[in-house]
Amino acid sequence: MTKHKKLRHLEYYDLQSTFDNLYERSRNNCTFNNLMDLISSDENIKLAYRNIKRNGGSNTVGTDEQNIADIEIMSSNDYVSLIKNKLAWYKPKPVRRVEIPKPNGKTRPLGIPTIVDRLVQQCILQVLEPICEAKFYDRSNGFRPNRSAENALAQCYRMIQRQHLHYVVDIDIKGFFDNVNHSKLIRQMWALGIRDKKLICIIKEMLKAPIIMPNGEKIYPTKGTPQGGILSPILSNIVLNELDWWIASQWEIFETHTKYETMCGDKLNRGNVYRVLKQTNLKEMFIVRYADDFKIFCRTRNGADRTFVAVKQWLADRLKLEINIEKSKVINLKNSYSEFLGFKLKAVKKGKQYVVKSHMSDKAIKIETQKLKEKICDLQRPKNLLDEKRKLNAYNSMVFGIHNYYKFATHISEDCNRIYYNLIPTIKTRLGNRLKKIGATNNKYINEHYGKSKRLCYLNKFPLCPIGYIKTKAPLYKKRDVCKYTQRGRTIIHENLKFDITVLLMLMRETHTNKSIEFMDNRLSLWSAQFGKCAVTGKFLWIDEIQCHHKIPTSKGGTDRYNNLVILHKDVHTLIHATLPETISIYLNKIKPTKTMLTKINKLRIKAGNTAI
C-alpha cells in the first residue's frame, strides 16, 4: 500500500485534523491521558480495517484459524462492536510462531497474532504514530511514514561526501527484537507523554501474549517485541529513539553555555557551534539508523574508537542490550567497504575530494542470483501458455524489485551485469532456443524501462526483462518538513484531493446494518476514485443520489470486493435492474443517455443478468 493511499485514508474517515492535533501537542511536549477514547472511536476502528485489509499478511491465519476474509463479511456495526468489546476487556489470544528461513540457513522467528488482535494493534498504532513522529529523530528511517531505505542511504552519502566523515562505527545488536526490555519500553513511552494507563496495560498484555511454538509448546515471553506484530516496529523505534537523541546530544545538538547559533532565514545554523566544539575533546558523531541497523559516522579514528566503546557501554547500561562483537567494528571507509541495508559503501578519491562508491553487497548479489536462477528453472517446463506467462511475470517482477531497490548504488550496472553473466549458463541450459529477439509487448512499464535494451528477449512473444539493463539513480535526501501530520508536509507529499470532502464525510457517516464492512469501506474508495461522479453519466453526485452497484449480484456469486462495485446515480442504478418495459422507458426518458452511456448501461445490465436495451 502506498504512502499516498494511506494518507488519503485519514481524510476518508475525517481523522486528519485529529491526528494533526496529536502531532502538534506532542511537539509542544503535552501529555496524553485519554487516548483510549480516540482509539475506540468508530472512525478509528473503521480506518484500521481499511489500512490492513489488503496487506498480504491479513490473509494469514492466527491461532484461531481466522483471517481478514472472516472480518470483511461482517456488517459494519458488528465489526465496530467486536473491536470495541475487545478493547474494553482486552486479553490477547496466543500468538502463532513460524520460522522463516534465512539465506544463511538459519531461521527468523515470526509471531502471527490473530486477525482481531492485529486490528486492535492497528487501532493503537494509528493514534500512537503522530505522537511518536513528533518525537522521533530526523535520521531514523525504518518503519516510519515517508521514510525508507533510500532516505537512509542518501544520509550516508551526505555524511561521506559533504561532511567528509570517513570513519564509521558499525554496531550489530544481538537479537534486538527478542531482547527488548518491557519495563524500559513502558518508561520510554511514559517519557514521550503516552500516559493513558489503560492503553499501557493493553500494550503490556500484548507484549506478554503467550506464543504457540511450531511443536505446540506454549511459552510466556518476559522480554522482546514479537516480529510480525503490527505494533512491534513503532515499539522498536521508541526503544532506539533514546539512542538516537543520546548520540545527537554528544555533538549535533550539544548545548553550549554561549549561544553561537545564527538564523539563516527560518532555519537555525549551528556552523559556529561546531567550530567551537572542534576545539574541545568532544567526539564528533552522527547516527543514521534504519530499525535496529545503524551506522555512526565520525571524523577521526580516535573519535570512532571512543564512540564504539561508549555506545557499547550505553546500550548495555541503558537498554540492557548486548552487541555482536564479531559483527561490530570500526571501519575506515577510505580503505574498506561498510555494509548497510544490502549495499556496501566506500569513500574513493576523485580529484581533490572523496566521493561515495557503492555496490550491492556480495551477500545480496549471491541471494538475488540464486532467486533468479530458481525462477528461470520454473520456466523450463510450464504446464501451458497461461502458466508460462504467470511464471514470466514472476521473473520480471523480481527483476523490477531488484532494480527499484538497488538502483541507488553508484555501480549498480556492474553488479547487475555480474548477476546477468552468472545467469547465462542457466538461461542457455533451461530455456535454450526458446528465447527469441523478436517480439513485442504493450506493457508500458517494460517498454519505458527496457524497450531500448538489446538484451530484451521474448519467450513465446512474452518479454523476459534483462537484469543487466539498469542505470544508477541518486537517492533522495528527505526534507525535515516532509510529514503527513502537518499541512505543509502533506503539500510536499502530494496534492490535496480534487473534490469536496463534505459529501465524502456524509457518505462515511451513513450506516447500513445489513451491509458488510468491506462494502461500506469500498464505497468510499470508489467515490474517491470516481471523483464523486457517476460512472455512466459522468455527473457529480450529491449524497441522496449515490448508489453503490454490484456488477455481479451477490445472488449470482458476486462479492463486496472493490472490482465488483461501481458508484452510480440512483436513476441509472434503477435502469440497470429494471425488467418491465414501462419502467425502462420512464428512466430512459429521465436519463436521456448518449450512445456511449447506453453502451455502459447495457454492459452492466448483462452482468446483472438482464438483457441489453
PAPA-928092 format. One line per 10 residues: number of its first residue (from 1); their letters; for each residue x, y, z of C-alpha. Coordinates in steps of 0.05 Angstrom, whole numbers, plus 5000, padded with zeros to 4 digits. Example, Ala and Ser with C-alpha at 12.3 -4.5 7.8 and 13.67 -1.06 7.14 Angstrom:
BEGIN
1) as) 5246/4910/5156 | 5273/4979/5143
***
This chain:
BEGIN
1) mtkhkklrhl) 5000/5000/5000 | 5030/5067/4980 | 5040/5125/5028 | 4993/5168/4985 | 4935/5120/4994 | 4946/5115/5069 | 4947/5190/5074 | 4881/5196/5038 | 4850/5144/5084 | 4855/5194/5142
11) eyydlqstfd) 4813/5242/5101 | 4762/5188/5084 | 4747/5179/5158 | 4755/5253/5179 | 4814/5238/5225 | 4867/5281/5192 | 4855/5341/5236 | 4851/5297/5299 | 4919/5265/5284 | 4948/5332/5265
21) nlyersrnnc) 4927/5358/5334 | 4961/5299/5368 | 5025/5313/5329 | 5025/5387/5347 | 5011/5374/5420 | 5067/5323/5422 | 5114/5374/5391 | 5096/5420/5448 | 5111/5366/5500 | 5039/5356/5522
31) tfnnlmdlis) 5019/5292/5558 | 4963/5245/5535 | 4919/5214/5588 | 4855/5196/5549 | 4878/5163/5485 | 4831/5103/5492 | 4771/5146/5474 | 4802/5161/5407 | 4829/5090/5397 | 4760/5060/5408
41) sdeniklayr) 4722/5111/5365 | 4681/5085/5306 | 4722/5124/5255 | 4789/5098/5281 | 4764/5026/5282 | 4739/5031/5210 | 4804/5063/5189 | 4842/5004/5219 | 4804/4956/5174 | 4818/4999/5113
51) nikrnggsnt) 4893/5003/5128 | 4905/4928/5136 | 4851/4895/5093 | 4895/4887/5031 | 4960/4875/5066 | 4989/4808/5047 | 4994/4789/5120 | 4919/4799/5130 | 4905/4733/5095 | 4949/4695/5143
61) vgtdeqniad) 4911/4658/5197 | 4928/4662/5271 | 4917/4611/5326 | 4841/4619/5318 | 4847/4599/5244 | 4814/4664/5221 | 4838/4718/5172 | 4812/4782/5141 | 4760/4743/5100 | 4724/4726/5165
71) ieimssndyv) 4720/4800/5182 | 4700/4830/5115 | 4634/4792/5113 | 4613/4823/5180 | 4566/4883/5180 | 4599/4949/5194 | 4563/4955/5262 | 4581/4884/5283 | 4654/4895/5265 | 4658/4960/5305
81) sliknklawy) 4624/4927/5364 | 4672/4868/5362 | 4734/4913/5366 | 4703/4959/5419 | 4687/4899/5463 | 4758/4872/5452 | 4788/4939/5473 | 4743/4945/5534 | 4766/4879/5563 | 4830/4864/5527
91) kpkpvrrvei) 4862/4796/5532 | 4903/4776/5472 | 4898/4706/5443 | 4962/4665/5436 | 5010/4685/5380 | 5027/4633/5328 | 5103/4626/5318 | 5130/4609/5250 | 5203/4602/5229 | 5222/4639/5165
101) pkpngktrpl) 5284/4610/5130 | 5343/4658/5120 | 5394/4654/5064 | 5448/4632/5112 | 5410/4570/5131 | 5385/4598/5197 | 5313/4619/5212 | 5279/4683/5234 | 5223/4676/5284 | 5158/4709/5264
111) giptivdrlv) 5098/4718/5311 | 5029/4720/5280 | 4973/4747/5324 | 4900/4732/5309 | 4866/4778/5258 | 4825/4812/5313 | 4888/4825/5354 | 4920/4854/5292 | 4862/4901/5281 | 4867/4923/5354
121) qqcilqvlep) 4941/4936/5345 | 4926/4976/5282 | 4876/5019/5321 | 4930/5034/5372 | 4984/5046/5320 | 4943/5099/5284 | 4938/5140/5348 | 5009/5129/5373 | 5042/5145/5306 | 5030/5221/5304
131) iceakfydrs) 5051/5227/5378 | 5115/5188/5366 | 5131/5221/5299 | 5135/5287/5334 | 5189/5259/5380 | 5229/5215/5333 | 5298/5235/5308 | 5307/5261/5237 | 5356/5207/5215 | 5313/5149/5239
141) ngfrpnrsae) 5285/5119/5175 | 5258/5049/5188 | 5183/5033/5195 | 5163/5106/5192 | 5114/5142/5145 | 5150/5176/5086 | 5217/5146/5107 | 5254/5090/5071 | 5320/5055/5059 | 5331/5104/5002
151) nalaqcyrmi) 5330/5162/5052 | 5378/5126/5099 | 5426/5114/5041 | 5422/5188/5020 | 5440/5209/5091 | 5501/5162/5089 | 5523/5192/5022 | 5517/5261/5051 | 5559/5243/5112 | 5615/5216/5067
161) qrqhlhyvvd) 5615/5266/5010 | 5593/5332/5041 | 5613/5326/5114 | 5676/5285/5098 | 5664/5235/5155 | 5704/5174/5133 | 5705/5132/5197 | 5642/5092/5212 | 5623/5053/5274 | 5584/4990/5254
171) idikgffdnv) 5546/4960/5312 | 5503/4898/5308 | 5454/4889/5366 | 5448/4816/5386 | 5376/4793/5376 | 5347/4862/5385 | 5273/4846/5375 | 5277/4786/5422 | 5313/4824/5477 | 5274/4889/5485
181) nhsklirqmw) 5265/4903/5560 | 5190/4911/5573 | 5197/4955/5635 | 5245/5001/5599 | 5198/5006/5539 | 5140/5026/5583 | 5182/5080/5617 | 5203/5107/5549 | 5130/5111/5527 | 5114/5149/5591
191) algirdkkli) 5172/5197/5576 | 5143/5210/5507 | 5078/5234/5540 | 5037/5170/5529 | 5006/5165/5598 | 4938/5132/5587 | 4943/5077/5639 | 4891/5033/5606 | 4929/5037/5540 | 4994/5020/5574
201) ciikemlkap) 4961/4959/5607 | 4936/4936/5539 | 5006/4942/5509 | 5035/4903/5568 | 4985/4848/5554 | 5005/4847/5481 | 5079/4841/5498 | 5065/4783/5545 | 5017/4746/5499 | 5032/4671/5501
211) iimpngekiy) 5068/4642/5440 | 5049/4575/5409 | 5113/4545/5381 | 5115/4502/5318 | 5120/4440/5361 | 5057/4460/5400 | 5093/4484/5462 | 5065/4547/5496 | 5115/4597/5523 | 5105/4663/5560
221) ptkgtpqggi) 5154/4718/5539 | 5186/4763/5591 | 5223/4807/5541 | 5223/4825/5467 | 5172/4851/5416 | 5147/4796/5370 | 5167/4806/5297 | 5103/4803/5257 | 5061/4844/5305 | 5035/4909/5276
231) lspilsnivl) 5057/4949/5337 | 5127/4918/5341 | 5160/4967/5291 | 5138/5030/5327 | 5155/5000/5395 | 5225/4983/5370 | 5233/5055/5345 | 5211/5081/5414 | 5265/5038/5446 | 5321/5062/5400
241) neldwwiasq) 5297/5134/5396 | 5333/5145/5462 | 5398/5122/5429 | 5387/5170/5371 | 5379/5230/5416 | 5437/5209/5461 | 5483/5206/5401 | 5457/5274/5377 | 5468/5304/5446 | 5543/5286/5443
251) weifethtky) 5555/5333/5385 | 5498/5352/5338 | 5453/5386/5389 | 5504/5395/5445 | 5483/5453/5489 | 5537/5506/5498 | 5537/5560/5552 | 5544/5614/5499 | 5494/5617/5443 | 5534/5613/5378
261) etmcgdklnr) 5475/5595/5333 | 5452/5642/5278 | 5387/5644/5239 | 5390/5631/5164 | 5321/5650/5140 | 5273/5609/5183 | 5326/5555/5198 | 5378/5551/5254 | 5450/5550/5231 | 5497/5514/5281
271) gnvyrvlkqt) 5560/5522/5240 | 5592/5568/5291 | 5575/5519/5347 | 5611/5462/5311 | 5672/5506/5301 | 5675/5518/5376 | 5662/5444/5392 | 5721/5422/5348 | 5767/5458/5396 | 5743/5412/5453
281) nlkemfivry) 5754/5339/5469 | 5683/5321/5449 | 5672/5263/5400 | 5643/5285/5333 | 5590/5235/5315 | 5526/5229/5272 | 5479/5170/5271 | 5439/5142/5211 | 5390/5088/5231 | 5342/5041/5198
291) addfkifcrt) 5305/4999/5251 | 5360/4963/5291 | 5411/4972/5235 | 5451/5035/5244 | 5517/5070/5230 | 5554/5124/5269 | 5598/5169/5227 | 5660/5201/5259 | 5715/5249/5238 | 5776/5212/5265
301) rngadrtfva) 5798/5142/5281 | 5808/5161/5354 | 5738/5190/5357 | 5708/5128/5325 | 5744/5081/5373 | 5720/5121/5433 | 5649/5124/5405 | 5649/5048/5395 | 5666/5036/5469 | 5617/5089/5493
311) vkqwladrlk) 5558/5063/5451 | 5571/4991/5471 | 5570/5011/5545 | 5509/5056/5537 | 5468/5001/5503 | 5485/4953/5559 | 5471/5002/5616 | 5411/5039/5589 | 5374/4990/5544 | 5400/4923/5571
321) leiniekskv) 5423/4903/5501 | 5486/4867/5480 | 5524/4876/5416 | 5551/4823/5370 | 5626/4832/5377 | 5641/4792/5314 | 5598/4837/5270 | 5612/4903/5306 | 5674/4943/5287 | 5704/5010/5266
331) inlknsysef) 5717/5018/5192 | 5759/5068/5153 | 5717/5080/5091 | 5779/5101/5052 | 5807/5031/5058 | 5747/4984/5066 | 5674/4976/5049 | 5620/4982/5101 | 5554/4944/5090 | 5486/4976/5103
341) lgfklkavkk) 5417/4952/5082 | 5443/4906/5027 | 5492/4958/5000 | 5566/4966/5012 | 5596/5036/5016 | 5667/5063/5008 | 5700/5132/5002 | 5745/5137/4940 | 5789/5194/4917 | 5763/5235/4858
351) gkqyvvkshm) 5805/5296/4844 | 5818/5330/4910 | 5757/5302/4945 | 5729/5235/4967 | 5663/5211/4939 | 5619/5151/4952 | 5629/5087/4915 | 5573/5038/4928 | 5553/4968/4905 | 5504/4915/4922
361) sdkaikietq) 5534/4874/4978 | 5566/4808/4959 | 5513/4772/5000 | 5457/4809/4964 | 5486/4791/4896 | 5490/4717/4916 | 5419/4716/4943 | 5387/4752/4884 | 5426/4709/4834 | 5400/4645/4867
371) klkekicdlq) 5328/4671/4868 | 5331/4688/4793 | 5360/4620/4777 | 5302/4587/4811 | 5252/4629/4771 | 5287/4611/4707 | 5284/4537/4725 | 5209/4545/4736 | 5204/4570/4665 | 5235/4507/4635
381) rpknlldekr) 5171/4464/4634 | 5108/4506/4641 | 5042/4469/4643 | 5011/4513/4589 | 5016/4582/4557 | 4979/4615/4615 | 5026/4582/4666 | 5086/4606/4625 | 5061/4677/4625 | 5049/4675/4700
391) klnaynsmvf) 5120/4649/4713 | 5149/4701/4666 | 5112/4756/4704 | 5141/4728/4769 | 5212/4731/4740 | 5201/4802/4712 | 5172/4826/4778 | 5235/4801/4814 | 5278/4839/4764 | 5236/4902/4775
401) gihnyykfat) 5244/4894/4851 | 5320/4887/4847 | 5326/4947/4802 | 5280/4991/4843 | 5315/4976/4908 | 5388/4974/4888 | 5387/5029/4834 | 5416/5077/4886 | 5483/5041/4885 | 5532/5082/4844
411) hisedcnriy) 5558/5019/4809 | 5493/4981/4804 | 5504/4969/4729 | 5567/4929/4745 | 5531/4889/4798 | 5471/4872/4755 | 5515/4853/4697 | 5553/4807/4744 | 5486/4774/4761 | 5470/4770/4687
421) ynliptiktr) 5534/4734/4669 | 5523/4686/4727 | 5454/4671/4698 | 5476/4658/4626 | 5492/4584/4636 | 5424/4572/4670 | 5387/4610/4615 | 5421/4572/4559 | 5411/4505/4593 | 5339/4514/4616
431) lgnrlkkiga) 5309/4558/4560 | 5355/4541/4502 | 5328/4561/4434 | 5260/4582/4461 | 5285/4653/4473 | 5277/4699/4413 | 5297/4771/4398 | 5233/4783/4360 | 5170/4802/4398 | 5130/4860/4426
441) tnnkyinehy) 5093/4879/4488 | 5040/4930/4506 | 5066/4934/4577 | 5081/5008/4586 | 5130/4998/4643 | 5172/4946/4606 | 5172/4989/4542 | 5193/5050/4581 | 5248/5018/4623 | 5274/4961/4579
451) gkskrlcyln) 5249/4975/4508 | 5317/5002/4485 | 5357/4943/4512 | 5389/4896/4462 | 5385/4841/4515 | 5308/4843/4517 | 5285/4774/4496 | 5218/4741/4485 | 5192/4673/4506 | 5131/4656/4463
461) kfplcpigyi) 5126/4730/4448 | 5125/4747/4523 | 5182/4793/4546 | 5238/4769/4591 | 5267/4832/4622 | 5344/4838/4624 | 5373/4841/4694 | 5436/4876/4669 | 5399/4937/4639 | 5398/4989/4694
471) ktkaplykkr) 5423/5059/4708 | 5442/5087/4776 | 5398/5140/4809 | 5417/5188/4865 | 5379/5172/4929 | 5330/5225/4954 | 5350/5264/5015 | 5286/5272/5054 | 5270/5342/5078 | 5253/5351/5151
481) dvckytqrgr) 5188/5386/5131 | 5160/5322/5099 | 5108/5298/5148 | 5038/5273/5138 | 5014/5306/5202 | 5025/5378/5180 | 4992/5417/5124 | 5059/5438/5096 | 5085/5367/5099 | 5025/5338/5063
491) tiihenlkfd) 5031/5391/5009 | 5101/5366/4995 | 5079/5293/4993 | 5021/5302/4945 | 4967/5348/4922 | 4902/5351/4962 | 4841/5313/4939 | 4808/5342/4878 | 4737/5343/4904 | 4694/5370/4960
501) itvllmlmre) 4706/5327/5022 | 4637/5345/5051 | 4600/5293/5011 | 4652/5240/5027 | 4644/5253/5102 | 4568/5247/5095 | 4577/5182/5058 | 4624/5156/5112 | 4573/5171/5167 | 4517/5133/5133
511) thtnksiefm) 4501/5067/5167 | 4471/5004/5136 | 4462/4948/5186 | 4455/4895/5132 | 4518/4915/5093 | 4588/4886/5106 | 4647/4928/5130 | 4680/4910/5063 | 4622/4941/5024 | 4618/5003/5067
521) dnrlslwsaq) 4693/5015/5062 | 4698/5004/4987 | 4643/5055/4975 | 4690/5108/5000 | 4746/5085/4955 | 4701/5083/4894 | 4671/5152/4907 | 4741/5180/4914 | 4768/5143/4852 | 4709/5168/4811
531) fgkcavtgkf) 4718/5238/4839 | 4647/5237/4864 | 4618/5226/4794 | 4571/5173/4765 | 4610/5120/4726 | 4558/5124/4670 | 4536/5197/4664 | 4599/5230/4690 | 4558/5279/4731 | 4576/5297/4803
541) lwideiqchh) 4531/5262/4853 | 4500/5291/4916 | 4492/5247/4977 | 4419/5228/4962 | 4436/5209/4890 | 4492/5159/4905 | 4481/5085/4895 | 4535/5031/4900 | 4521/4977/4849 | 4545/4904/4849
551) kiptskggtd) 4567/4889/4777 | 4554/4815/4790 | 4497/4810/4840 | 4511/4775/4906 | 4454/4727/4889 | 4496/4704/4830 | 4562/4697/4868 | 4584/4769/4867 | 4625/4797/4925 | 4633/4863/4961
561) rynnlvilhk) 4704/4870/4934 | 4725/4935/4902 | 4729/4909/4830 | 4656/4884/4834 | 4628/4952/4855 | 4614/5017/4819 | 4584/5084/4841 | 4522/5105/4800 | 4466/5155/4800 | 4405/5125/4832
571) dvhtlihatl) 4365/5131/4767 | 4420/5095/4728 | 4421/5041/4782 | 4345/5031/4775 | 4351/5027/4699 | 4404/4973/4703 | 4359/4928/4746 | 4293/4946/4711 | 4258/4890/4673 | 4189/4920/4658
581) petisiylnk) 4186/4957/4590 | 4147/5015/4623 | 4199/5024/4677 | 4256/5021/4626 | 4221/5073/4583 | 4209/5121/4641 | 4282/5120/4664 | 4309/5125/4593 | 4269/5189/4585 | 4295/5215/4652
591) ikptktmltk) 4368/5199/4639 | 4369/5212/4563 | 4433/5171/4554 | 4482/5183/4497 | 4506/5125/4455 | 4568/5117/4500 | 4525/5119/4563 | 4478/5067/4535 | 4536/5021/4519 | 4559/5025/4591
601) inklrikagn) 4489/5014/4617 | 4480/4952/4574 | 4546/4922/4597 | 4524/4930/4669 | 4454/4902/4653 | 4483/4840/4621 | 4530/4827/4680 | 4469/4835/4726 | 4433/4782/4687 | 4386/4827/4646
611) tai) 4381/4837/4571 | 4410/4896/4535 | 4364/4955/4519
***
